[in-house]
């Protein structure tokens, strides 16, 4: 186990019957990851078994950090280098892939359209460049490479034309202002699909290969009595030419995540969100998080009215037997009536075994 200090990350070491922070600098941290993720978007609980690896001097460079979670069915990671060459510029690369297909479901006011259900496999990676031009402000540019594979599900109609598995290129920019516990972020991106063709029962020539997404958010953190924190966030997401596969959903790794909402099924072309959380954290050894989240989504193609979504969640992080760390994250949501069939509960259980 390890802890962030003023001198960087340090290991806890045993000294008699107590654990104290080692003065030896930590360059890497490794932990075996075992667990399960339960989300109604997948046909079965997703097993997690792999390695969580952190390297704070990647390839011997003290200015480069690497973080990877390889968990068997999924992989996620980030490489970042702040202050490139001593300048106010920074760069990072993100990536995510999952080997198990999720069920992409489509809902209208009458309920699910089972004959249009599909299986999807996503893979994404992105390059981010930032310029910290004042102590509190930063502008950034992003490039995103995305691959989406599509295939028929068991209920897909033979007459339904499946979308082409496609590569998407995205180019975007953003602006951040962070000061005194406040954080204001504005961003937007343009996306273009390669090899995209018409799809559906009556393939629509108007189905566009390009689309635009944009959003803004404001956050505020309140710290009190050492171990307590309250986080408040308000956000808005919109776009242009968003079809079924470009609209906003609520996956675990999405900026629009709400506890208890499955990663697939509920989707909107426009979202407004208010999210809050409370954390009780004792040196990352014992931690409790409580979440209350509210969103309003609108999809004009189905219904111009705003639809409410409420999410409740709780997460615990604590020491467990055999020098392990147990993490449990559970959520329950309350969805509009037309989404009642997709499920409204999610759960992730993860056991980390630190390795030396």
N, C-alpha and C positions, 0 to 999 in steps of 0.2 A: 504494500500500500504506500501511497505517496501523497504529498501535500505541496501546494503552491506557497512559496515564501517570498520575501523581499529579494532574496538572492537566487530565485528560480525554483524549479521543482526539486524536492528532496524526498528521499525515502524515509518511512518510519522504520526504525530498527529497535530490537528488543534490548532493554537495559535493565537487568534484574526482572522484576515483575511488571515493569512498565514499558510502554513504547514511546520513544523520543524521536525527534526529527534529526536525521543524520546531516552532518555538515558537508558530506561529500556530494559534489554536484551530480545531478542525475542527467545522463545523456540519453538513455533509452528507458522505456517502460513497456513491459510485455505482460499480457494476461491471457489465459485460456478462456474462451467465451463459450458457454453452453446454455441453451435455453429453448424457448419456443415463442412464436408469435401467432396469435389467433386473430384473424380478420375475416369477416364474412365474404370478402372479395376472393378468397382462395378456397379451393375445394377441401383443403385439409389444413391442420395446424402446421405452420412452417417450422421445421427444426433448425436450430442454430447451433453450430459446432465449429469453432475455428479459433482465430487469434485476433486479439485487439492489440495493436502495436503502435507505439509512439516513439519517434526519434527526433530529439531536439537539436541534433547536429548532423543532419542527413548528409551522407557522403563526406563527413568530416568538416562540414561548413557550419559554424556556429550561428549563421544567419539564415539557415534553411531548416524548416520543420516538416516532418512527415507524420501523418496519422492515418491508420488503415484499420478497418474492421473487415476481416474475411471470415464469414460465418457459414461456409458451405453453400447454401442456396443463394446467398447475396454477398456483394462486396461493395464497400463504400470507403472513400478516402479523400485526402486532401494533402497537397504539397504547397507550402507557402514560403515566400522569401520577402520579409519586410525590408524597407530602406535599401533598395537595389543600389549597390555601389556607393552607399552613404548618402544617397539622394532621398527626397521625399516620395519616391515612387516605390510601389510594391507590386508583387505578382503572386498569383496562386493558380493551382489547377485542381479541379474537383472531378470526381468520377463516381458513378453508381451503376450497378448492374444486378439483375436478379435472374436466376435460372428457371424459376417456377412461373408458369403463366398465371395471370390473374383473369378473372371473369369480368369482361367489360359489358355492363348491362345498361340498357336504355329504358328510361321511364318517361311516360307522358301522364296527363291528368287522370287517365283511366287505369294506370298502373304500369307494370313492366311489359315491354314488347319482347317476349321470349324468342320470337323468330328472328330477332336482330341481335341476339347475344353473340359476343365474340370472345376469343382468347387473345391476350396481348402479352408481349414481352418487351419491356423498355430497357434501354441502355443509354446513359448520358455521360458526357464529359464536357468540361468547360474551362476556358482560360479567362482569368480576370486580371486586369491591370488597373492600379489605383494611383492617384496623385493626392497626397495630403498637403494641400496648398496653404492651409492655415492650421493652427493647433486644433481647431474644432470642426473644420470642413474638409471634405474629401470628394473628389469626382472620380468616377471609374468607368471603364469600358469592359464589355464582356463579349466573348464568343462562345456559343454553345453548339456542340455536335450531339445529335440525338438519333438513335435508331429505334424504330417501333416495328415489331413483328405482329402481324394479325393472322388469325386462323379461325376456322369455324368451331363453334362450341357444339355440344350435343343437341341443343334445341334450335340451332340456326337453320332457317329455311333454305332449301336448295335453290330457290329463286333469288335469294339475297346475294348481291354481288359484294364480295369481301374487299375491303380496301387493300391497296398494294402495301406490302411491307416497305417502309420508306426511311430514308435518311433526311433529317431536318437540320438545316443550318440556321443559327440565330445570332443576331448582332444587336447589342443593346448598350445602354449607358445608364448611369445613376449619379445621384448626389446625396451626400450624407452630412448631417449637422449633429454633433454630439457634444453636450455640455451640461454640467451640473446635474447629471442623472437623466437628462432628457436625450432622446434620440429621434431625429426626423430623417426619414429615408424616402426618396422619390426615384423611381426607375421605370424604364420602358425598353421594349425589344421588338424587333421585326424578325419574323421567321419565314423560311421558304422550304417547302418539301420537294425532294427530288424524285421524279418518277411517279408522282401522284396522279391517280386516275379517278374517274367517276365511280361511285359506289352506291349501294342501296338496292331497293326493289326496282325503282325506276331511276337509274343513275342520273344525277342532276348535273348538267354541264356547268351550273353556277358554283359547284363545290370548288372553292378556291384553294390553290396550293400555297398561298401566302396568307399570313395573318399577323396581327399586332396585339401585344399584351402590355399593360402598364399598370402601375399601382403606386400607392403612397401609404406610409404608416408613421405613427408617432408613438413613442414608448416613454415610460418613466419608471425608474426603480426607486424604491424607498427602503432604506436599511435602518433598523432600529434594534437596540438591545443586543448588539453583536451578532446573534445567531439568526435573526429574523429578516426576511426580505419580502416585500410586496412588489410585484411587477404588473403594470397596466399597459395595455396596448390597444390602439385603435387603428384600423386599416381599411383600405378600399382598393378593390381590384376590378379592372375593366379591360376592354379590348375591342378590336374590330375584326370582322370576318371570322369569328370563332365558330367552328363547326363542332360536331359531337366530340371529336378527339382533341380539340384545342381548348375546350372550356375548362373552367376551374373545378378541381375535385379536391379531396381531403386526405391524401395519402400521408403516411407517417413522416416522410421526409419532405413534404411540401410546406411552403410558407403559409398555406391556408389550412394547415392541420387543425382539426377540432377533435377532442377526445371522444371516442365512441362512434365516430362516423367512419364507415368503411372506406377504403381507398378508392373504390369504384362504385358507380351507380348514381349517387347524388352529384349533379353537376350544374353549373350556372355560368352564364356569360358575364355576370356582374355580381360582385360580392361586397357587402359592408360587414365589418367585424369589430366586436369589442371583446377583448380577452383579458382575464386577470388570473394571477396565481399568487399563492402564498408559500414561502419556503422557510422551513426550520432546518438549519444546516449546522452541524457540529463538525468542522474540519473535514467535510466530505466523508467522515466515518459513519455518521448517522444523519440521514436526511429524509425529510417528509415534504412533499409538494402536493398542494391542493389546487385544482383548476376549475374555473367557472368561465365558460366561453359562450358567446352568443353571436350568431351570424344571421344576415338577411340576404338571400340570394334571389336573383331574377333571371329568368330565361324567357325573353319576349316571344320566342317561337312557340312556346307552350302556354305561357300565362304571363301577362304583363305585371301582375301583382307580385309584391315581394313576399318570399316564403321564409318563415323563421326556422332556424336550427339552433338547438341548445345542446351544449356538451358539458358534462361533469367528469372530472378525472381526479385520480390520486396516484401518487408514485412514492415508493419508499426505496431507500438505499441504506443498507446496513451490513455490518460485519456478521459473518455466518461461520459455522464450524469449519475446521480444516483450513483456516487462513483464507477464506473466500469472501467475496463481496456479493450480496444478493440485491438485485434490482427488480422491482415489480412495478409495472405501469399499466393501470386499468382505466377504462373509460366507458361511460354510458351516455348515449345521445337521445334526443327527442326530435324526430324528423317530421316534415310535412306528410300528410296522409298518403300521398301518391308514392312515397318511398318506404312504406311500412314493410315491404317484402325483402329489403336488402339486409336487414339485421341492424342492430343499434348498440352493439357492445364490442369492444376490442380489448386485448390483453397481451402484454409482453412480459415474460419472465426470463431473466438473464442472471447467470452465475458467472462471476469473474474470479479466476484463480491466478493471482499474481505470480509471475515467473521471474527468476533472476538470471 
